[in-house]
Amino acid sequence: MSGPRSLLDVAEREFRTVLRTPSLLLALLGYVLLVGGVAWVRGTGAYLALVLDLLTPVELLAPVLAFAVGYRALLGDRESGELETIRTYPIDGHWYVLGVYLGRAVVMLGTVLLGLVAAGVVVPLSGQAKLSVVASHATVDSPVLYSRYVLATSLFVLAVLAIALLVSAAARSTRGGLALATGSVVALVVGLDSALLGSLGGWTSSTNGATALLALSPNSAYRSLVFELSVAPTGVAVPDGPTALVSAVALGVWLTVALRLASWLAWH
């Protein structure tokens, strides 16, 4: 069995597994309804305002959804004994983990995109012509700003899902996996930025040093990427942060390193 072929077989299995799990389907549906609901309640008539309205809710909800989808992906195979069976097949560990990731990423990314599309539809239907935050910038509002936000969110979601698979590979029991997943979500959402600055802040007294340090956090990298791609081009003042390139590279590094570590832990 070739590597790419085995990857697709594993990915198909994971895709079907997610779609056959009622609790995951409920979580996915809940995400779409929440994101669409935020846009509907805000009722904004501009894409720039919609980006600003969705940024914080999505930054909080996406890690929760990613860990719901991914934290048992590898742990479940280990506990059920299926991983030992898979080891007997001619498939390398990295192809197995990539297949698991790909199958669940398709569902995860599809759900996130569906939620963002549902939110984006609200703008032309709202009938409002002003921004909810900075009305004076309505002339520069464009669907392109929102499409950039969608791309940044997609990269963020893929990176966080990879981290969820790393947690799944590291866990050795359901209870341990749940504890690791919960702690990881809390760290991503509220703790990692402060922890990085608090532990290394003495080494980076300059603003540039602190800015670069924040790129180490997936959430900060995502936030900075959105500001640089979707908000700053309109002329709206944004907080200091890493450049779009640095933020994108940081998220790519999180994704790559997490998958490589997950492959090693799952197979050894």
Backbone torsions as a table, in degrees:
resi	resn	phi	psi	omega
1	MET	NA	124.0	-178.5
2	SER	-73.0	158.6	-179.4
3	GLY	-58.5	-53.7	180.0
4	PRO	-60.2	-37.4	179.6
5	ARG	-65.7	-44.2	179.2
6	SER	-65.7	-35.8	177.1
7	LEU	-59.3	-45.6	-178.7
8	LEU	-67.2	-36.0	178.2
9	ASP	-64.2	-45.5	178.5
10	VAL	-65.2	-41.1	180.0
11	ALA	-61.6	-41.7	178.9
12	GLU	-64.1	-40.9	177.6
13	ARG	-60.5	-45.0	-179.6
14	GLU	-66.3	-39.8	178.3
15	PHE	-58.8	-47.0	-179.9
16	ARG	-67.2	-36.3	179.4
17	THR	-61.1	-45.6	179.4
18	VAL	-62.6	-43.8	-177.2
19	LEU	-70.1	-18.4	178.0
20	ARG	-96.7	5.0	-179.2
21	THR	-104.7	106.6	-174.8
22	PRO	-57.6	-39.6	-177.9
23	SER	-64.5	-37.9	178.2
24	LEU	-70.2	-39.8	177.2
25	LEU	-61.7	-38.5	178.1
26	LEU	-65.1	-41.4	178.4
27	ALA	-64.6	-41.4	179.2
28	LEU	-64.4	-44.5	178.1
29	LEU	-64.0	-40.4	179.1
30	GLY	-61.5	-38.3	178.5
31	TYR	-62.8	-47.4	-179.5
32	VAL	-60.3	-43.7	-179.2
33	LEU	-66.5	-38.8	-179.9
34	LEU	-66.5	-46.1	-179.5
35	VAL	-66.0	-45.6	176.8
36	GLY	-63.6	-35.8	179.4
37	GLY	-66.8	-39.1	177.3
38	VAL	-59.6	-46.2	180.0
39	ALA	-64.2	-40.0	-178.7
40	TRP	-67.0	-43.0	-179.7
41	VAL	-66.1	-42.4	178.9
42	ARG	-67.3	-34.3	175.5
43	GLY	57.8	35.6	-176.5
44	THR	-72.5	149.3	178.5
45	GLY	-106.5	17.5	-177.9
46	ALA	-142.5	143.2	-177.8
47	TYR	-69.6	-35.3	177.8
48	LEU	-61.7	-45.2	178.4
49	ALA	-64.4	-36.8	178.9
50	LEU	-63.6	-41.2	176.8
51	VAL	-58.1	-46.7	-179.1
52	LEU	-67.5	-34.9	179.1
53	ASP	-68.7	-35.0	-175.2
54	LEU	-89.9	-18.6	-170.8
55	LEU	-55.3	-53.8	-177.6
56	THR	-68.6	-47.1	178.0
57	PRO	-57.7	-43.1	-179.4
58	VAL	-68.9	-37.5	177.9
59	GLU	-61.5	-31.0	178.8
60	LEU	-85.4	-40.4	-173.2
61	LEU	-79.6	-35.1	-175.7
62	ALA	-60.5	-45.3	176.7
63	PRO	-62.1	-38.0	178.4
64	VAL	-61.3	-46.7	179.9
65	LEU	-65.7	-41.4	-179.2
66	ALA	-61.5	-41.7	179.4
67	PHE	-73.5	-31.7	174.8
68	ALA	-62.7	-39.1	-179.1
69	VAL	-78.1	-34.6	-169.2
70	GLY	-109.4	-15.2	-168.6
71	TYR	-70.8	-21.4	177.8
72	ARG	-105.0	4.2	-173.3
73	ALA	-58.4	-50.4	179.5
74	LEU	-90.4	-35.0	179.2
75	LEU	-61.4	-40.0	-179.6
76	GLY	-62.1	-41.1	177.7
77	ASP	-65.0	-37.0	179.7
78	ARG	-68.1	-45.1	-177.1
79	GLU	-68.3	-35.5	-178.3
80	SER	-79.8	-11.4	-177.0
81	GLY	86.2	-1.8	-178.7
82	GLU	-67.1	-28.9	179.3
83	LEU	-63.1	-38.2	178.3
84	GLU	-64.2	-35.9	176.9
85	THR	-67.8	-41.8	-180.0
86	ILE	-62.7	-33.1	180.0
87	ARG	-62.8	-25.5	-179.2
88	THR	-76.8	-13.7	178.7
89	TYR	-84.6	156.6	177.9
90	PRO	-77.1	70.1	-179.6
91	ILE	-137.1	132.9	178.0
92	ASP	-78.8	155.7	-177.2
93	GLY	-60.0	-38.4	-176.9
94	HIS	-69.6	-32.7	176.2
95	TRP	-68.4	-37.8	177.8
96	TYR	-62.1	-49.7	-178.5
97	VAL	-66.4	-40.3	177.5
98	LEU	-63.0	-36.8	177.2
99	GLY	-65.4	-43.9	176.2
100	VAL	-59.4	-44.8	-179.4
101	TYR	-63.8	-46.1	-177.2
102	LEU	-61.7	-46.4	-178.9
103	GLY	-61.0	-42.3	-179.5
104	ARG	-78.9	-29.0	177.9
105	ALA	-66.7	-35.5	178.5
106	VAL	-60.7	-45.8	179.3
107	VAL	-67.4	-45.9	-178.1
108	MET	-61.9	-49.3	-177.7
109	LEU	-67.0	-39.0	177.4
110	GLY	-61.0	-39.7	179.1
111	THR	-66.5	-45.5	179.8
112	VAL	-62.2	-44.1	179.2
113	LEU	-64.8	-39.0	178.0
114	LEU	-61.7	-43.1	178.0
115	GLY	-62.9	-41.6	-179.3
116	LEU	-71.3	-34.8	175.5
117	VAL	-65.8	-43.4	177.6
118	ALA	-59.9	-39.5	178.1
119	ALA	-68.5	-39.7	-178.5
120	GLY	-65.7	-29.8	179.3
121	VAL	-64.6	-24.9	-177.8
122	VAL	-63.6	-33.0	-174.7
123	VAL	-60.0	-55.4	179.9
124	PRO	-70.3	-19.2	-178.6
125	LEU	-90.1	-14.4	-173.1
126	SER	-72.5	-30.2	-179.1
127	GLY	78.6	2.3	178.3
128	GLN	-95.5	137.4	-176.4
129	ALA	-103.5	-3.5	-175.6
130	LYS	-109.0	156.1	175.2
131	LEU	-76.5	148.9	178.2
132	SER	-81.4	-14.9	-176.4
133	VAL	-114.1	-54.7	-177.5
134	VAL	-132.4	92.4	-174.3
135	ALA	-66.3	-25.2	-175.6
136	SER	-69.0	-10.4	-178.4
137	HIS	-104.9	20.0	-177.5
138	ALA	-62.7	-27.4	-177.0
139	THR	-67.8	-22.1	-178.7
140	VAL	-100.2	3.3	-179.1
141	ASP	-68.7	140.1	-176.3
142	SER	-158.9	148.3	173.7
143	PRO	-59.5	-22.3	178.3
144	VAL	-61.2	-37.8	177.8
145	LEU	-59.9	-42.1	-178.3
146	TYR	-71.2	-37.5	178.5
147	SER	-64.0	-35.6	175.5
148	ARG	-65.5	-38.9	176.9
149	TYR	-62.7	-40.9	178.7
150	VAL	-62.4	-42.2	178.5
151	LEU	-64.0	-43.9	179.0
152	ALA	-62.8	-41.4	179.5
153	THR	-65.6	-38.3	178.5
154	SER	-61.6	-44.4	178.4
155	LEU	-63.7	-41.5	178.8
156	PHE	-61.4	-45.8	-178.8
157	VAL	-62.8	-42.9	179.3
158	LEU	-63.8	-38.2	178.5
159	ALA	-66.8	-43.9	-178.7
160	VAL	-68.1	-36.0	176.7
161	LEU	-63.4	-38.2	176.4
162	ALA	-62.5	-39.3	177.0
163	ILE	-64.8	-38.4	177.8
164	ALA	-62.3	-39.3	177.0
165	LEU	-67.3	-34.4	175.7
166	LEU	-62.6	-43.1	176.8
167	VAL	-62.2	-41.9	179.2
168	SER	-62.5	-38.0	179.3
169	ALA	-71.4	-32.5	-177.6
170	ALA	-78.8	-28.2	-176.7
171	ALA	-71.3	147.8	179.6
172	ARG	-119.1	1.9	176.8
173	SER	-156.8	162.5	179.6
174	THR	-61.5	-43.9	179.8
175	ARG	-64.1	-43.7	178.3
176	GLY	-64.8	-39.0	178.4
177	GLY	-64.1	-41.2	179.1
178	LEU	-65.3	-40.5	179.0
179	ALA	-65.5	-44.0	178.5
180	LEU	-64.2	-41.2	-180.0
181	ALA	-64.2	-44.7	179.6
182	THR	-62.7	-46.2	179.0
183	GLY	-63.0	-37.0	179.9
184	SER	-67.7	-41.5	178.4
185	VAL	-62.7	-45.3	179.2
186	VAL	-61.7	-42.6	179.7
187	ALA	-63.1	-43.0	-179.5
188	LEU	-65.9	-42.5	-172.0
189	VAL	-79.2	-42.4	-171.3
190	VAL	-126.1	-18.9	-167.5
191	GLY	-111.2	-26.7	-169.1
192	LEU	-69.2	-40.9	179.1
193	ASP	-57.7	-50.8	-178.3
194	SER	-65.5	-38.2	-179.7
195	ALA	-64.5	-41.9	179.4
196	LEU	-63.5	-46.7	-179.6
197	LEU	-67.9	-36.3	-179.1
198	GLY	-70.6	-39.1	-176.5
199	SER	-81.2	-29.8	-176.2
200	LEU	-116.7	1.7	-175.2
201	GLY	-58.5	-32.4	179.6
202	GLY	-65.9	-21.9	179.8
203	TRP	-86.4	-15.5	-174.4
204	THR	-127.9	80.6	-177.2
205	SER	-77.2	-21.6	-178.0
206	SER	-84.0	158.0	176.7
207	THR	-63.2	-39.1	179.4
208	ASN	-62.8	-37.6	178.7
209	GLY	-65.8	-43.0	178.1
210	ALA	-65.2	-38.4	178.6
211	THR	-62.1	-44.9	178.7
212	ALA	-65.8	-36.4	-179.4
213	LEU	-63.9	-38.2	-178.9
214	LEU	-64.2	-22.9	178.5
215	ALA	-65.7	-16.6	178.6
216	LEU	-70.7	-19.7	179.6
217	SER	-91.3	129.4	178.8
218	PRO	-57.2	-42.8	-178.6
219	ASN	-65.7	-41.1	178.5
220	SER	-67.1	-40.1	177.8
221	ALA	-62.4	-41.4	178.2
222	TYR	-63.8	-46.8	-178.8
223	ARG	-60.8	-44.9	-180.0
224	SER	-65.4	-37.4	178.9
225	LEU	-63.2	-42.3	178.1
226	VAL	-64.4	-45.1	179.6
227	PHE	-59.7	-43.6	-176.5
228	GLU	-70.8	-38.2	-174.5
229	LEU	-87.7	-34.8	-170.4
230	SER	-114.5	-20.6	-175.1
231	VAL	-109.2	-51.4	-177.0
232	ALA	-57.5	-37.8	-179.7
233	PRO	-60.9	-18.6	-179.8
234	THR	-83.8	-9.9	-177.1
235	GLY	97.0	-4.0	177.2
236	VAL	-72.4	134.9	178.6
237	ALA	-67.4	133.9	179.9
238	VAL	-123.2	156.4	178.0
239	PRO	-62.9	153.3	175.3
240	ASP	-62.9	140.8	179.7
241	GLY	-169.7	179.0	178.8
242	PRO	-62.3	158.6	175.2
243	THR	-69.4	166.7	179.5
244	ALA	-60.4	-39.5	-179.8
245	LEU	-64.7	-46.4	179.7
246	VAL	-62.1	-42.8	-179.5
247	SER	-64.5	-43.5	179.5
248	ALA	-64.8	-41.9	178.1
249	VAL	-63.9	-40.5	179.4
250	ALA	-60.5	-44.9	178.6
251	LEU	-65.6	-38.6	177.2
252	GLY	-63.8	-37.4	177.8
253	VAL	-66.8	-44.3	176.2
254	TRP	-56.1	-46.5	-178.8
255	LEU	-62.0	-49.6	-175.4
256	THR	-66.9	-48.1	-178.1
257	VAL	-65.3	-41.4	179.9
258	ALA	-61.7	-42.7	180.0
259	LEU	-68.7	-38.2	178.8
260	ARG	-65.4	-43.8	178.0
261	LEU	-66.2	-39.5	178.4
262	ALA	-62.5	-39.6	178.5
263	SER	-62.4	-43.1	-179.3
264	TRP	-67.7	-45.1	-177.8
265	LEU	-67.8	-37.6	-176.9
266	ALA	-71.5	-26.7	-172.3
267	TRP	-104.0	-3.7	-177.8
268	HIS	-123.8	NA	NA
